[in-house]
Amino acid sequence: MKLETIVLAAAMTLGSWQASAEYVRTTGDYDLACKSGAKSDLMELSGPDDVFIRHNGAGPAAVTVCVPDDSPGNAIVQWGGDHTWRNSGNLRNGCVEVPSTRSVKIRAVATNFHEYATYYTCTP
């Protein structure tokens, strides 16, 4: 394979990843994130294990996950699947809005020696 082909393939892959990442929004405005849908009950999350919010859905769907400011710890939200997971980074006092995904999972992050957090989801 020629060097130009490798560089072009890498640039196309990076470009498509950046384009998909633009559509994810992180916000601290809970009312805006959950404006048109139903809000779930507050759920607890403990330990280092992943909890699937949506797992290999039949078709892509919008998902919003919020970690309230009174959560005892941070969480990390991941979406995607098929070996291409993306993540929100540590999240507390905010929401992650993913407009189109097949899988979403959340995990508590060790904060002050505790792995415990609370979260809720919103449906569009």
C-alpha positions, 0 to 999 in steps of 0.5 A: 500500500502506498504511503499516500493511501495510508495517510488518506485513509487515516485522514478520512477515519479521523475526519469521520470520528470528528464529525460524529463527535460534534453531535454529542453535547454536554450541558449542565442545564438539566431543564434544557437536556430533559425539555421534551421527554420523560425523566427517569427516577434517580438511580444508584450506581456503585462499583467499577462495573458498567451498567448498560442503559441501552444495549445493542438496540435494533436501531439508533436512538437518542439518549440523554444521561444526567449526573446531578450536582448532589451525586456523591461521586462522578460517573463516566458515560460511554456510547457506541459499541463494536470496538469504537466506544466514546466517552464523556470523561468524568461527569458530575453536575451535568448531562450528556446528550447523544442523538443517535446510538445503539448502546450506552453504558455508565460507570461510577468513577472512584472519587475520594476512595468511593465508587458510588454515583447517582444518575437519571436518563431522559427520553426524547 
